[in-house]
Amino acid sequence: MNKLMPKVPLTTLLCLKVHGSDANTFLQSQLTIDVERIENGQSRLGAYCEPKGRVISTLILAFIDGGFYMLIPTVLKDDVLNTLLKYRFRAKVEFELIVDSQVYGSNEHKAGTDIIFPHPLDESRSFRIGPTLKADKPVNAEGLAAWSIADFDSGMVWLDQRTSCQHLPQSLGLIENNAVDFDKGCYPGQEIIARLKYLGKAKHTTQKFHANINSDALAAANYLRDHSGKRQGQRLNSISLGSEAHGLTVVSCAALAAGSELNFTDDNAQHIGGNIVFDQA
């Protein structure tokens, strides 16, 4: 992470402060993780699912000085908030968007005046919540690329409007990354997720990839298809570095085991870019 500067603005994420006398029990009833296991100053990767078990959003939940801080994708703010509010009923819990601040990634762990907590999948990195940078501040493109690559290496999946409510936790590598606790109480989708673990077998998995595809084309690349045109997966969070894309995909376990040649396509099944190369998991 030597290219990562002390504070890299992560504009694709935002932070919700969750507080109130029922915050603990409410989050315990909604998320895939046992929030009572999060020690002060620590964080966990988790997920918020709909009743059929598909993931609305992955998230990172930190517990700091008696309060919870939840990182979610900026584009899924309304989906997550509206669902939380729908299930709140009379629970004494509030969801506060921290104004005039933004999320930063860092490889420095000195708190200063920022709220700071470790990345749950990479102890060498941390998240910071601090004042918003001035609009004329140049973007740290090199640091942002380094942060994204480190996320891919650790299997950190972030969803967006394309991929929200499309995949079970097993397909997103969330079991392997300790983002689902099977010995806690119920939450939306819990029965289906547990049934797959104990009585079934996941048909899809998450894989790191690279492919020859530029930034303009990458935005349109949605699905993975084989030579027959059969859909075999979906692109997740990814970035373009010149003429090559790097990121994560959901991919069929059968296609992966068979060594099938896969390509990205758009929503109309039009071929985009070169062959997809899957990296070591």
Phi and psi restraints in degrees (value plus and minus 20) as a CYANA .aco file:
   2 ASN   PHI     -88.9   -48.9
   2 ASN   PSI     -34.6     5.4
   3 LYS   PHI    -109.8   -69.8
   3 LYS   PSI     -25.0    15.0
   4 LEU   PHI    -105.2   -65.2
   4 LEU   PSI     101.7   141.7
   5 MET   PHI     -98.2   -58.2
   5 MET   PSI     148.2   188.2
   6 PRO   PHI     -74.9   -34.9
   6 PRO   PSI     -54.8   -14.8
   7 LYS   PHI    -160.9  -120.9
   7 LYS   PSI      90.8   130.8
   8 VAL   PHI    -126.6   -86.6
   8 VAL   PSI      97.3   137.3
   9 PRO   PHI     -83.3   -43.3
   9 PRO   PSI     106.4   146.4
  10 LEU   PHI    -128.0   -88.0
  10 LEU   PSI      60.7   100.7
  11 THR   PHI     -90.5   -50.5
  11 THR   PSI     -33.4     6.6
  12 THR   PHI    -100.2   -60.2
  12 THR   PSI     -24.5    15.5
  13 LEU   PHI    -139.5   -99.5
  13 LEU   PSI     132.4   172.4
  14 LEU   PHI    -156.1  -116.1
  14 LEU   PSI     145.8   185.8
  15 CYS   PHI    -139.2   -99.2
  15 CYS   PSI     108.8   148.8
  16 LEU   PHI    -126.8   -86.8
  16 LEU   PSI     111.9   151.9
  17 LYS   PHI    -112.9   -72.9
  17 LYS   PSI     105.5   145.5
  18 VAL   PHI    -131.0   -91.0
  18 VAL   PSI      97.9   137.9
  19 HIS   PHI    -164.6  -124.6
  19 HIS   PSI     147.6   187.6
  20 GLY   PHI     107.1   147.1
  20 GLY   PSI     141.7   181.7
  21 SER   PHI     -84.7   -44.7
  21 SER   PSI     -41.4    -1.4
  22 ASP   PHI    -126.0   -86.0
  22 ASP   PSI      -9.3    30.7
  23 ALA   PHI     -78.2   -38.2
  23 ALA   PSI     -64.0   -24.0
  24 ASN   PHI     -82.7   -42.7
  24 ASN   PSI     -72.6   -32.6
  25 THR   PHI     -88.1   -48.1
  25 THR   PSI     -53.3   -13.3
  26 PHE   PHI     -87.3   -47.3
  26 PHE   PSI     -69.4   -29.4
  27 LEU   PHI     -81.9   -41.9
  27 LEU   PSI     -55.9   -15.9
  28 GLN   PHI     -80.9   -40.9
  28 GLN   PSI     -51.9   -11.9
  29 SER   PHI    -105.9   -65.9
  29 SER   PSI     -27.0    13.0
  30 GLN   PHI    -134.1   -94.1
  30 GLN   PSI     -51.3   -11.3
  31 LEU   PHI    -123.4   -83.4
  31 LEU   PSI     143.4   183.4
  32 THR   PHI     -97.0   -57.0
  32 THR   PSI     -32.0     8.0
  33 ILE   PHI    -126.5   -86.5
  33 ILE   PSI     136.2   176.2
  34 ASP   PHI    -103.0   -63.0
  34 ASP   PSI      81.2   121.2
  35 VAL   PHI     -87.3   -47.3
  35 VAL   PSI     -40.8    -0.8
  36 GLU   PHI     -90.7   -50.7
  36 GLU   PSI     -33.0     7.0
  37 ARG   PHI    -109.2   -69.2
  37 ARG   PSI     -24.9    15.1
  38 ILE   PHI    -102.7   -62.7
  38 ILE   PSI      95.7   135.7
  39 GLU   PHI    -100.0   -60.0
  39 GLU   PSI     138.6   178.6
  40 ASN   PHI     -77.6   -37.6
  40 ASN   PSI     110.5   150.5
  41 GLY   PHI      66.1   106.1
  41 GLY   PSI     -20.6    19.4
  42 GLN   PHI    -129.5   -89.5
  42 GLN   PSI     153.2   193.2
  43 SER   PHI    -162.7  -122.7
  43 SER   PSI     141.0   181.0
  44 ARG   PHI    -154.9  -114.9
  44 ARG   PSI     124.5   164.5
  45 LEU   PHI     -99.4   -59.4
  45 LEU   PSI     118.4   158.4
  46 GLY   PHI    -170.7  -130.7
  46 GLY   PSI    -190.9  -150.9
  47 ALA   PHI    -167.0  -127.0
  47 ALA   PSI     134.0   174.0
  48 TYR   PHI    -136.5   -96.5
  48 TYR   PSI     101.2   141.2
  49 CYS   PHI    -135.1   -95.1
  49 CYS   PSI     138.1   178.1
  50 GLU   PHI    -109.9   -69.9
  50 GLU   PSI     150.4   190.4
  51 PRO   PHI     -77.8   -37.8
  51 PRO   PSI     -43.9    -3.9
  52 LYS   PHI    -106.2   -66.2
  52 LYS   PSI     -14.5    25.5
  53 GLY   PHI      70.4   110.4
  53 GLY   PSI     -26.7    13.3
  54 ARG   PHI     -98.3   -58.3
  54 ARG   PSI     125.4   165.4
  55 VAL   PHI    -100.9   -60.9
  55 VAL   PSI      99.2   139.2
  56 ILE   PHI     -90.4   -50.4
  56 ILE   PSI     -67.4   -27.4
  57 SER   PHI    -176.9  -136.9
  57 SER   PSI     119.2   159.2
  58 THR   PHI     -97.6   -57.6
  58 THR   PSI     141.2   181.2
  59 LEU   PHI    -177.9  -137.9
  59 LEU   PSI     142.9   182.9
  60 ILE   PHI    -141.4  -101.4
  60 ILE   PSI     105.2   145.2
  61 LEU   PHI    -133.9   -93.9
  61 LEU   PSI     104.1   144.1
  62 ALA   PHI    -135.2   -95.2
  62 ALA   PSI     128.8   168.8
  63 PHE   PHI    -137.8   -97.8
  63 PHE   PSI      96.2   136.2
  64 ILE   PHI    -155.2  -115.2
  64 ILE   PSI      98.3   138.3
  65 ASP   PHI      29.2    69.2
  65 ASP   PSI      26.6    66.6
  66 GLY   PHI      66.7   106.7
  66 GLY   PSI     -19.7    20.3
  67 GLY   PHI    -145.2  -105.2
  67 GLY   PSI     135.7   175.7
  68 PHE   PHI    -123.7   -83.7
  68 PHE   PSI     119.8   159.8
  69 TYR   PHI    -143.5  -103.5
  69 TYR   PSI     104.4   144.4
  70 MET   PHI    -136.4   -96.4
  70 MET   PSI     100.2   140.2
  71 LEU   PHI    -112.3   -72.3
  71 LEU   PSI     108.5   148.5
  72 ILE   PHI    -157.7  -117.7
  72 ILE   PSI     140.4   180.4
  73 PRO   PHI     -83.4   -43.4
  73 PRO   PSI     115.6   155.6
  74 THR   PHI     -75.7   -35.7
  74 THR   PSI     -60.5   -20.5
  75 VAL   PHI     -90.7   -50.7
  75 VAL   PSI     -34.1     5.9
  76 LEU   PHI    -126.3   -86.3
  76 LEU   PSI      -7.3    32.7
  77 LYS   PHI     -74.1   -34.1
  77 LYS   PSI     -71.0   -31.0
  78 ASP   PHI     -85.0   -45.0
  78 ASP   PSI     -60.6   -20.6
  79 ASP   PHI     -82.0   -42.0
  79 ASP   PSI     -66.0   -26.0
  80 VAL   PHI     -88.9   -48.9
  80 VAL   PSI     -68.3   -28.3
  81 LEU   PHI     -82.7   -42.7
  81 LEU   PSI     -64.4   -24.4
  82 ASN   PHI     -83.1   -43.1
  82 ASN   PSI     -56.2   -16.2
  83 THR   PHI     -92.1   -52.1
  83 THR   PSI     -61.3   -21.3
  84 LEU   PHI     -79.1   -39.1
  84 LEU   PSI     -65.1   -25.1
  85 LEU   PHI     -87.1   -47.1
  85 LEU   PSI     -53.7   -13.7
  86 LYS   PHI     -82.7   -42.7
  86 LYS   PSI     -56.2   -16.2
  87 TYR   PHI    -115.4   -75.4
  87 TYR   PSI     -21.7    18.3
  88 ARG   PHI     -88.0   -48.0
  88 ARG   PSI     -59.8   -19.8
  89 PHE   PHI      31.6    71.6
  89 PHE   PSI    -138.7   -98.7
  90 ARG   PHI    -121.7   -81.7
  90 ARG   PSI     -10.6    29.4
  91 ALA   PHI     -83.5   -43.5
  91 ALA   PSI     119.5   159.5
  92 LYS   PHI    -107.0   -67.0
  92 LYS   PSI      62.2   102.2
  93 VAL   PHI    -167.1  -127.1
  93 VAL   PSI     119.1   159.1
  94 GLU   PHI    -143.6  -103.6
  94 GLU   PSI     130.1   170.1
  95 PHE   PHI    -140.5  -100.5
  95 PHE   PSI      91.0   131.0
  96 GLU   PHI    -135.2   -95.2
  96 GLU   PSI      99.4   139.4
  97 LEU   PHI     -97.3   -57.3
  97 LEU   PSI     101.9   141.9
  98 ILE   PHI     -93.8   -53.8
  98 ILE   PSI      89.1   129.1
  99 VAL   PHI     -99.1   -59.1
  99 VAL   PSI     138.3   178.3
 100 ASP   PHI      35.5    75.5
 100 ASP   PSI      11.8    51.8
 101 SER   PHI    -165.3  -125.3
 101 SER   PSI     145.9   185.9
 102 GLN   PHI    -168.1  -128.1
 102 GLN   PSI     148.5   188.5
 103 VAL   PHI    -110.5   -70.5
 103 VAL   PSI     115.8   155.8
 104 TYR   PHI    -143.9  -103.9
 104 TYR   PSI     131.0   171.0
 105 GLY   PHI    -124.5   -84.5
 105 GLY   PSI     127.7   167.7
 106 SER   PHI    -172.8  -132.8
 106 SER   PSI     135.8   175.8
 107 ASN   PHI    -130.7   -90.7
 107 ASN   PSI      -2.9    37.1
 108 GLU   PHI    -131.9   -91.9
 108 GLU   PSI     124.0   164.0
 109 HIS   PHI    -134.7   -94.7
 109 HIS   PSI     -12.2    27.8
 110 LYS   PHI     -98.0   -58.0
 110 LYS   PSI     104.6   144.6
 111 ALA   PHI     -90.7   -50.7
 111 ALA   PSI     -67.4   -27.4
 112 GLY   PHI      41.6    81.6
 112 GLY   PSI    -152.7  -112.7
 113 THR   PHI    -114.9   -74.9
 113 THR   PSI     -24.1    15.9
 114 ASP   PHI     -99.0   -59.0
 114 ASP   PSI     135.3   175.3
 115 ILE   PHI     -99.4   -59.4
 115 ILE   PSI     110.9   150.9
 116 ILE   PHI    -157.5  -117.5
 116 ILE   PSI     120.2   160.2
 117 PHE   PHI    -173.8  -133.8
 117 PHE   PSI     134.0   174.0
 118 PRO   PHI     -93.0   -53.0
 118 PRO   PSI     133.7   173.7
 119 HIS   PHI     -89.8   -49.8
 119 HIS   PSI     107.1   147.1
 120 PRO   PHI     -87.6   -47.6
 120 PRO   PSI     -38.0     2.0
 121 LEU   PHI    -128.9   -88.9
 121 LEU   PSI     -18.6    21.4
 122 ASP   PHI    -176.7  -136.7
 122 ASP   PSI      78.3   118.3
 123 GLU   PHI     -86.8   -46.8
 123 GLU   PSI     -33.0     7.0
 124 SER   PHI     -99.6   -59.6
 124 SER   PSI     -30.3     9.7
 125 ARG   PHI    -141.4  -101.4
 125 ARG   PSI     138.6   178.6
 126 SER   PHI    -163.0  -123.0
 126 SER   PSI     141.9   181.9
 127 PHE   PHI    -123.2   -83.2
 127 PHE   PSI     124.4   164.4
 128 ARG   PHI    -149.8  -109.8
 128 ARG   PSI     119.7   159.7
 129 ILE   PHI    -132.0   -92.0
 129 ILE   PSI      92.9   132.9
 130 GLY   PHI    -162.9  -122.9
 130 GLY   PSI    -199.2  -159.2
 131 PRO   PHI     -77.3   -37.3
 131 PRO   PSI     125.2   165.2
 132 THR   PHI     -86.7   -46.7
 132 THR   PSI     116.1   156.1
 133 LEU   PHI     -89.4   -49.4
 133 LEU   PSI     134.6   174.6
 134 LYS   PHI     -84.1   -44.1
 134 LYS   PSI     127.5   167.5
 135 ALA   PHI     -80.4   -40.4
 135 ALA   PSI     -48.6    -8.6
 136 ASP   PHI    -107.2   -67.2
 136 ASP   PSI     -16.5    23.5
 137 LYS   PHI     -91.6   -51.6
 137 LYS   PSI     107.5   147.5
 138 PRO   PHI     -84.2   -44.2
 138 PRO   PSI     124.9   164.9
 139 VAL   PHI     -93.3   -53.3
 139 VAL   PSI     113.6   153.6
 140 ASN   PHI    -104.6   -64.6
 140 ASN   PSI      58.2    98.2
 141 ALA   PHI     -84.0   -44.0
 141 ALA   PSI     -58.9   -18.9
 142 GLU   PHI     -86.7   -46.7
 142 GLU   PSI     -63.1   -23.1
 143 GLY   PHI     -86.7   -46.7
 143 GLY   PSI     -58.5   -18.5
 144 LEU   PHI     -85.2   -45.2
 144 LEU   PSI     -60.5   -20.5
 145 ALA   PHI     -83.8   -43.8
 145 ALA   PSI     -62.7   -22.7
 146 ALA   PHI     -82.6   -42.6
 146 ALA   PSI     -61.0   -21.0
 147 TRP   PHI     -83.0   -43.0
 147 TRP   PSI     -64.4   -24.4
 148 SER   PHI     -83.7   -43.7
 148 SER   PSI     -64.6   -24.6
 149 ILE   PHI     -81.1   -41.1
 149 ILE   PSI     -60.2   -20.2
 150 ALA   PHI     -84.4   -44.4
 150 ALA   PSI     -57.0   -17.0
 151 ASP   PHI     -84.0   -44.0
 151 ASP   PSI     -64.2   -24.2
 152 PHE   PHI     -80.2   -40.2
 152 PHE   PSI     -62.8   -22.8
 153 ASP   PHI     -81.7   -41.7
 153 ASP   PSI     -53.6   -13.6
 154 SER   PHI    -109.9   -69.9
 154 SER   PSI     -25.0    15.0
 155 GLY   PHI      59.0    99.0
 155 GLY   PSI       5.2    45.2
 156 MET   PHI     -97.8   -57.8
 156 MET   PSI      86.2   126.2
 157 VAL   PHI    -113.3   -73.3
 157 VAL   PSI     108.2   148.2
 158 TRP   PHI    -138.4   -98.4
 158 TRP   PSI     115.3   155.3
 159 LEU   PHI    -117.9   -77.9
 159 LEU   PSI     146.0   186.0
 160 ASP   PHI    -159.0  -119.0
 160 ASP   PSI    -187.3  -147.3
 161 GLN   PHI     -87.9   -47.9
 161 GLN   PSI     -43.5    -3.5
 162 ARG   PHI     -91.0   -51.0
 162 ARG   PSI     -61.5   -21.5
 163 THR   PHI    -122.8   -82.8
 163 THR   PSI     -29.0    11.0
 164 SER   PHI     -84.4   -44.4
 164 SER   PSI     117.8   157.8
 165 CYS   PHI      42.5    82.5
 165 CYS   PSI       8.1    48.1
 166 GLN   PHI    -131.7   -91.7
 166 GLN   PSI     -41.5    -1.5
 167 HIS   PHI    -157.0  -117.0
 167 HIS   PSI     126.5   166.5
 168 LEU   PHI     -98.0   -58.0
 168 LEU   PSI     138.4   178.4
 169 PRO   PHI     -75.2   -35.2
 169 PRO   PSI     -55.8   -15.8
 170 GLN   PHI     -81.1   -41.1
 170 GLN   PSI     -53.8   -13.8
 171 SER   PHI     -94.7   -54.7
 171 SER   PSI     -37.8     2.2
 172 LEU   PHI    -123.3   -83.3
 172 LEU   PSI      -9.5    30.5
 173 GLY   PHI      51.7    91.7
 173 GLY   PSI      -2.3    37.7
 174 LEU   PHI     -96.7   -56.7
 174 LEU   PSI     -44.0    -4.0
 175 ILE   PHI     -89.3   -49.3
 175 ILE   PSI     -68.8   -28.8
 176 GLU   PHI     -82.5   -42.5
 176 GLU   PSI     -49.5    -9.5
 177 ASN   PHI    -115.9   -75.9
 177 ASN   PSI       1.2    41.2
 178 ASN   PHI      39.4    79.4
 178 ASN   PSI      16.2    56.2
 179 ALA   PHI    -124.2   -84.2
 179 ALA   PSI     -13.1    26.9
 180 VAL   PHI    -156.5  -116.5
 180 VAL   PSI     104.9   144.9
 181 ASP   PHI    -124.6   -84.6
 181 ASP   PSI     102.4   142.4
 182 PHE   PHI    -112.4   -72.4
 182 PHE   PSI     -21.1    18.9
 183 ASP   PHI    -132.1   -92.1
 183 ASP   PSI       4.0    44.0
 184 LYS   PHI    -128.8   -88.8
 184 LYS   PSI    -198.1  -158.1
 185 GLY   PHI     -93.5   -53.5
 185 GLY   PSI    -195.3  -155.3
 186 CYS   PHI     -92.8   -52.8
 186 CYS   PSI     134.9   174.9
 187 TYR   PHI    -174.9  -134.9
 187 TYR   PSI     145.4   185.4
 188 PRO   PHI     -75.7   -35.7
 188 PRO   PSI     106.6   146.6
 189 GLY   PHI      65.7   105.7
 189 GLY   PSI     -21.8    18.2
 190 GLN   PHI     -78.6   -38.6
 190 GLN   PSI     -62.2   -22.2
 191 GLU   PHI     -82.9   -42.9
 191 GLU   PSI     -63.6   -23.6
 192 ILE   PHI     -87.9   -47.9
 192 ILE   PSI     -62.6   -22.6
 193 ILE   PHI     -83.6   -43.6
 193 ILE   PSI     -62.2   -22.2
 194 ALA   PHI     -89.5   -49.5
 194 ALA   PSI     -58.1   -18.1
 195 ARG   PHI     -81.6   -41.6
 195 ARG   PSI     -60.5   -20.5
 196 LEU   PHI     -84.9   -44.9
 196 LEU   PSI     -57.5   -17.5
 197 LYS   PHI     -85.9   -45.9
 197 LYS   PSI     -65.8   -25.8
 198 TYR   PHI    -113.4   -73.4
 198 TYR   PSI     -45.3    -5.3
 199 LEU   PHI    -141.9  -101.9
 199 LEU   PSI     -26.7    13.3
 200 GLY   PHI    -150.8  -110.8
 200 GLY   PSI    -183.3  -143.3
 201 LYS   PHI    -167.0  -127.0
 201 LYS   PSI     110.8   150.8
 202 ALA   PHI     -85.2   -45.2
 202 ALA   PSI     116.4   156.4
 203 LYS   PHI    -112.6   -72.6
 203 LYS   PSI     -32.4     7.6
 204 HIS   PHI    -151.5  -111.5
 204 HIS   PSI     136.6   176.6
 205 THR   PHI    -162.0  -122.0
 205 THR   PSI     151.5   191.5
 206 THR   PHI    -123.6   -83.6
 206 THR   PSI     113.6   153.6
 207 GLN   PHI    -153.7  -113.7
 207 GLN   PSI     125.1   165.1
 208 LYS   PHI    -100.1   -60.1
 208 LYS   PSI     124.1   164.1
 209 PHE   PHI    -161.1  -121.1
 209 PHE   PSI     145.3   185.3
 210 HIS   PHI    -162.1  -122.1
 210 HIS   PSI     133.7   173.7
 211 ALA   PHI    -178.2  -138.2
 211 ALA   PSI     131.8   171.8
 212 ASN   PHI     -98.3   -58.3
 212 ASN   PSI      80.4   120.4
 213 ILE   PHI    -181.4  -141.4
 213 ILE   PSI     111.6   151.6
 214 ASN   PHI    -105.1   -65.1
 214 ASN   PSI     154.2   194.2
 215 SER   PHI     -83.4   -43.4
 215 SER   PSI     -58.8   -18.8
 216 ASP   PHI     -84.2   -44.2
 216 ASP   PSI     -63.0   -23.0
 217 ALA   PHI     -92.2   -52.2
 217 ALA   PSI     -53.2   -13.2
 218 LEU   PHI     -80.3   -40.3
 218 LEU   PSI     -56.6   -16.6
 219 ALA   PHI     -81.0   -41.0
 219 ALA   PSI     -49.7    -9.7
 220 ALA   PHI    -111.0   -71.0
 220 ALA   PSI     -32.8     7.2
 221 ALA   PHI     -95.6   -55.6
 221 ALA   PSI      93.4   133.4
 222 ASN   PHI    -134.5   -94.5
 222 ASN   PSI     -78.6   -38.6
 223 TYR   PHI    -123.2   -83.2
 223 TYR   PSI     139.3   179.3
 224 LEU   PHI    -124.2   -84.2
 224 LEU   PSI     110.9   150.9
 225 ARG   PHI    -151.5  -111.5
 225 ARG   PSI     132.0   172.0
 226 ASP   PHI    -109.9   -69.9
 226 ASP   PSI    -194.2  -154.2
 227 HIS   PHI     -85.2   -45.2
 227 HIS   PSI     -41.9    -1.9
 228 SER   PHI    -105.6   -65.6
 228 SER   PSI     -27.3    12.7
 229 GLY   PHI      72.9   112.9
 229 GLY   PSI     -18.6    21.4
 230 LYS   PHI     -92.9   -52.9
 230 LYS   PSI     114.9   154.9
 231 ARG   PHI     -91.1   -51.1
 231 ARG   PSI     109.5   149.5
 232 GLN   PHI    -144.0  -104.0
 232 GLN   PSI     -15.5    24.5
 233 GLY   PHI     145.0   185.0
 233 GLY   PSI    -189.2  -149.2
 234 GLN   PHI    -167.9  -127.9
 234 GLN   PSI     123.1   163.1
 235 ARG   PHI     -92.3   -52.3
 235 ARG   PSI     117.1   157.1
 236 LEU   PHI    -125.2   -85.2
 236 LEU   PSI    -166.5  -126.5
 237 ASN   PHI     -85.7   -45.7
 237 ASN   PSI     115.1   155.1
 238 SER   PHI    -179.6  -139.6
 238 SER   PSI     144.8   184.8
 239 ILE   PHI    -156.3  -116.3
 239 ILE   PSI     141.3   181.3
 240 SER   PHI    -131.4   -91.4
 240 SER   PSI     108.2   148.2
 241 LEU   PHI    -137.7   -97.7
 241 LEU   PSI      71.9   111.9
 242 GLY   PHI      49.9    89.9
 242 GLY   PSI    -139.3   -99.3
 243 SER   PHI    -117.3   -77.3
 243 SER   PSI     -12.5    27.5
 244 GLU   PHI    -144.6  -104.6
 244 GLU   PSI     118.4   158.4
 245 ALA   PHI    -124.7   -84.7
 245 ALA   PSI     125.6   165.6
 246 HIS   PHI    -151.8  -111.8
 246 HIS   PSI     126.1   166.1
 247 GLY   PHI     148.8   188.8
 247 GLY   PSI    -176.1  -136.1
 248 LEU   PHI    -141.6  -101.6
 248 LEU   PSI     129.2   169.2
 249 THR   PHI    -155.6  -115.6
 249 THR   PSI     133.4   173.4
 250 VAL   PHI    -109.2   -69.2
 250 VAL   PSI     111.9   151.9
 251 VAL   PHI    -160.6  -120.6
 251 VAL   PSI     128.0   168.0
 252 SER   PHI     -81.4   -41.4
 252 SER   PSI     110.5   150.5
 253 CYS   PHI     -83.2   -43.2
 253 CYS   PSI     -56.1   -16.1
 254 ALA   PHI     -86.7   -46.7
 254 ALA   PSI     -63.4   -23.4
 255 ALA   PHI     -85.7   -45.7
 255 ALA   PSI     -56.9   -16.9
 256 LEU   PHI     -86.7   -46.7
 256 LEU   PSI     -64.3   -24.3
 257 ALA   PHI     -86.0   -46.0
 257 ALA   PSI     -52.6   -12.6
 258 ALA   PHI    -101.1   -61.1
 258 ALA   PSI     -28.4    11.6
 259 GLY   PHI      48.1    88.1
 259 GLY   PSI      10.5    50.5
 260 SER   PHI     -82.6   -42.6
 260 SER   PSI     121.7   161.7
 261 GLU   PHI     -98.5   -58.5
 261 GLU   PSI     100.2   140.2
 262 LEU   PHI    -139.5   -99.5
 262 LEU   PSI     130.0   170.0
 263 ASN   PHI    -155.6  -115.6
 263 ASN   PSI     135.9   175.9
 264 PHE   PHI     -98.3   -58.3
 264 PHE   PSI     127.8   167.8
 265 THR   PHI    -155.8  -115.8
 265 THR   PSI     141.9   181.9
 266 ASP   PHI    -105.4   -65.4
 266 ASP   PSI    -192.2  -152.2
 267 ASP   PHI     -85.6   -45.6
 267 ASP   PSI     -37.9     2.1
 268 ASN   PHI    -120.3   -80.3
 268 ASN   PSI      -3.8    36.2
 269 ALA   PHI      46.9    86.9
 269 ALA   PSI       1.8    41.8
 270 GLN   PHI    -103.7   -63.7
 270 GLN   PSI     110.8   150.8
 271 HIS   PHI     -81.5   -41.5
 271 HIS   PSI     115.7   155.7
 272 ILE   PHI    -152.5  -112.5
 272 ILE   PSI     105.7   145.7
 273 GLY   PHI      53.0    93.0
 273 GLY   PSI    -194.8  -154.8
 274 GLY   PHI    -106.4   -66.4
 274 GLY   PSI    -197.0  -157.0
 275 ASN   PHI     -79.8   -39.8
 275 ASN   PSI     126.0   166.0
 276 ILE   PHI    -104.3   -64.3
 276 ILE   PSI     110.0   150.0
 277 VAL   PHI    -130.1   -90.1
 277 VAL   PSI     102.7   142.7
 278 PHE   PHI    -110.2   -70.2
 278 PHE   PSI     111.3   151.3
 279 ASP   PHI    -109.1   -69.1
 279 ASP   PSI     149.3   189.3
 280 GLN   PHI     -79.0   -39.0
 280 GLN   PSI     109.9   149.9
